[in-house]
Amino acid sequence: MDHYRVLGLSREATRDEIKEAFRKLAVKYHPDKHSQSPKTVREDATLRFKQVSEAYEVLGDDLKRSHYDFQYKNYNSNKYGRSYSNYGYGYGYDNTRSASASAAPYGDGVVSKFEIAIRYMTTRAFLLNCAFAGALVGGIYVIDKCREEIWRMHNSGKSFEEAMESIEKAKAHKDKI
């Protein structure tokens, strides 16, 4: 179900246009208005009212709308016509489009793959993992520097190689005794 189509709007519709279209359709299909109508008309009006309400719920909220638009763009750029996720909004898309029709508007999908990577890299879990990895690397660096400084304090003027040579000499001298 395309929420823009349900409200009779283009994808560039403003917030006020969305609100106005919702109000018109909500009045037209409200169940109370059709309470005395035949059962089929009443059920159809109730269904349409639910669709209109859902469309307004998604398109009226900027965050939900951006998720919906992002999903729609990814669906259209997918060459095989599969929809990945509808973020819990709506009934999803029908997968009846042909591969050539669904791939045409957005090319080969390079931009959408980049956007997916950016969205993944800005998730809270990814950023927390990066912070944890950074803390580990920083800790390893600090420990290594501390080890070097401790070595220098206890072995002034000697390198590690010189210290090893003196240990070997001491062992050789001890073996002679």
N, C-alpha and C positions, 0 to 999 in steps of 0.2 A: 504494500500500500504506500503510495507516494503522498506524503502529508501536504505537499504543496498543491498537488492535483485535487486532493480532497477539499481544500479551502479555495481552490480555483485561483491560485496565485502563481507568479513566477518565482524563481529562486532568488531573485534580487529584491523581493518584497521587503518593505520596511516593517518595523515593529507595529506602527500604527495601522498599516494596511492589513497585517495579520490579525490584529485585534478587531478591526472593523469587519473583516470577512468572517471571523469566528462569530461575532455577535449576530450578523445577518443569518448565518446558517443555523446557529443555536436557536434563534427564535423560530426559524422555519421548521426545524426538525424536533423541537422540544417535545418530550413524551406527553406532557400535560396538554399541549395543543391538540394532540391526536388521541386523547383518551376516549373520545366517542366515535372514532373512525373504525372501519372494519379491521379485523385482526391482522391481515396481511399488511395493510397500510401502516398500522400501529407498530408492527414488528420491524418493518422497513425503516420507518422514521426513527425508532429507537436505535437500530443499528447505525444508521447514518449519524445520529446525534453522538453516539459513542465514538465513531470515527472522527467526527469534527472535534470533539472534546480532546481526544488523544492527539490529534494533529496540532491543536492549539497548545496543549501541554508541552509538546516537544518544541514547536517553533516559537512559542512565547518565551521560553527560557533560553538565554544566549548560550549557555554551556551545552544544554541538550541539543540545541540547533546546530552548534558547531560540530558536535559528535555525529549528528545525523547527516549533515552535509559532507563530513569527512568520509563517512561510511558510504554514502551515495557515490562520491567521487571514486573511491577505491573499487566499488562494485562496477562502475562503468569502465574503469581502466583495467579490470581483470579480464584477460583474454578468454577465459573459459566460462564466464558467466556465473561464477560462484560467489555467494555473499559470505563474508567471513563472520561478522558479528553485527548484530543490530543494537548493541549496547542496551538491550532491554527496552527499547522503545519501538512501538508499532508491531506489526505482524511480519516484518521483514520484506524482502523484495521477491517478486516472482522471478524464477530462473528460466524464463521462457525466451529471453532475448538471444539473438544469434551472436556468435563470437565476434563477427565483424562489426555488428552494430554496437556491441557493448564496448569494444576497444577504440572505436573511432574518436570520441570526444576528447580523450586525454592521452592519446599516443600510446607509447609502450609501457607506461606505468613507472618510469624512472622517478618522477617527482613524488608519486605516492609512496614508493619504497623509501625514499629519503624522508618523507614525512613520518612514515611508520617508525623509522630508525630514531628520528628526533623525539617522537612521542615516547618510545621505549626508554631512551636515555634520560628523559625528564621525569620518569616515574619515581615515586618515593622510594621504592625498594631498590631500584638501580642506584639512586644517589646515596642511599644508606650503605649499600655494598661498596661503592666507590670510596666513601668516607672511611669505612672499616679497613679496606685494603690500603688506603693512604696512611692510616694510623699504624698498621703493621709495618709498612715499608719505612715509615719514619722511625718507628721503634727499633727496627733492625739497624738503621743508619746510626742512631744514637748509641746503641750497644756497641757497634763496631768502633766508633770513635772513642768511646770510653775505654774499650779494651786496649786500643793503641796508646792512649794517655797513661793508663795504668802500667803498661809495659815500659814506657819511657820513664815513668817515675821510679820504677824498681831497677831499671837497667840503663842508667844514664850513660849516654855516649855510645851505646852498643846497638847494633842492628840485630835483628833476629838471627841472621846468618852467623854473625860474630859470636853471639851467645851460644848457638848450637856448636860451633867449633870449640869454644871453651869447655862446654859440657863433655864433648868427645875427648878433649885433652885430659880433663879430670878423670874420666872413666879409664882412659889408657894409663894414667898415672896410678890410679887405684888398683888396676890389675897387676902392675909391676910390683906392688908392695906385697 
